[in-house]
Amino acid sequence: EAGVVQSPRYKIIEKKQPVAFWCNPISGHNTLYWYLQNLGQGPELLIRYENEEAVDDSQLPKDRFSAERLKGVDSTLKIQPAELGDSAVYLCASSLGIGRTTDTQYFGPGTRLTVL
Amino acid sequence: DAKTTQPPSMDCAEGRAANLPCNHSTISGNEYVYWYRQIHSQGPQYIIHGLKNNETNEMASLIITEDRKSSTLILPHATLRDTAVYYCIVRGTISSGSARQLTFGSGTQLTVLP
């Protein structure tokens, strides 16, 4: 069974340019997460989707970041315009979702963004 | 979710058991202990989780003390590929209203030496 798929794996852009990351969760997983991981730190949640609904986006910097999950499957995270401080690894995770006592999350390999 | 404390780094000889400790003295009755690891340049990988009984799977064993205030992740025969940052995370059940996201601390950098 395929795991969480993310693309691209690496992205280098100049500041003020837009960038987008794509995530395909594990088949059948209703919940999708986007995490941000700065160098030397643990991942931090940006946004969580239950199916196509964003139910927790309190940590998403809405002035420049946006996300969507059309049809409740794939998701795209966008930054426009990118700033130097956005250089980090962007991780996508998925889990089965509602109805579970415990809900184990499975992570993709991440997209490493470098803003010059 | 309860806070966890882990040593920043540990070494282990290849082929020996790696025992990674985690303190979670403020854990409450409905909170689970999860372990993830992150190999360099990869996403976090789920290892195991447990509530109060010891758990074992193909990757590792999880030993939780009777008072649940600490736990130990055991990799029975460490290999070079087990070198990674290991995260111990305490998280409540969905029905308890606990946050759905995982709250990662600093973890333990395990280095398996040849």
Chai-1 contact restraints between the chains, C-beta under 6 A:
chainA,res_idxA,chainB,res_idxB,connection_type,confidence,min_distance_angstrom,max_distance_angstrom,comment,restraint_id
A,G42,B,F104,contact,1.0,0.0,6.0,A-B,restraint_1
A,P43,B,F104,contact,1.0,0.0,6.0,A-B,restraint_2
A,L45,B,Q101,contact,1.0,0.0,6.0,A-B,restraint_3
A,R48,B,R100,contact,1.0,0.0,6.0,A-B,restraint_4
A,L91,B,G43,contact,1.0,0.0,6.0,A-B,restraint_5
A,T101,B,T93,contact,1.0,0.0,6.0,A-B,restraint_6
A,T102,B,Y32,contact,1.0,0.0,6.0,A-B,restraint_7
A,D103,B,I94,contact,1.0,0.0,6.0,A-B,restraint_8
A,T104,B,Y46,contact,1.0,0.0,6.0,A-B,restraint_9
A,F107,B,G43,contact,1.0,0.0,6.0,A-B,restraint_10
A,F107,B,P44,contact,1.0,0.0,6.0,A-B,restraint_11
A,G108,B,G43,contact,1.0,0.0,6.0,A-B,restraint_12
A,P109,B,Q42,contact,1.0,0.0,6.0,A-B,restraint_13
A,P109,B,G43,contact,1.0,0.0,6.0,A-B,restraint_14
A,G110,B,G43,contact,1.0,0.0,6.0,A-B,restraint_15
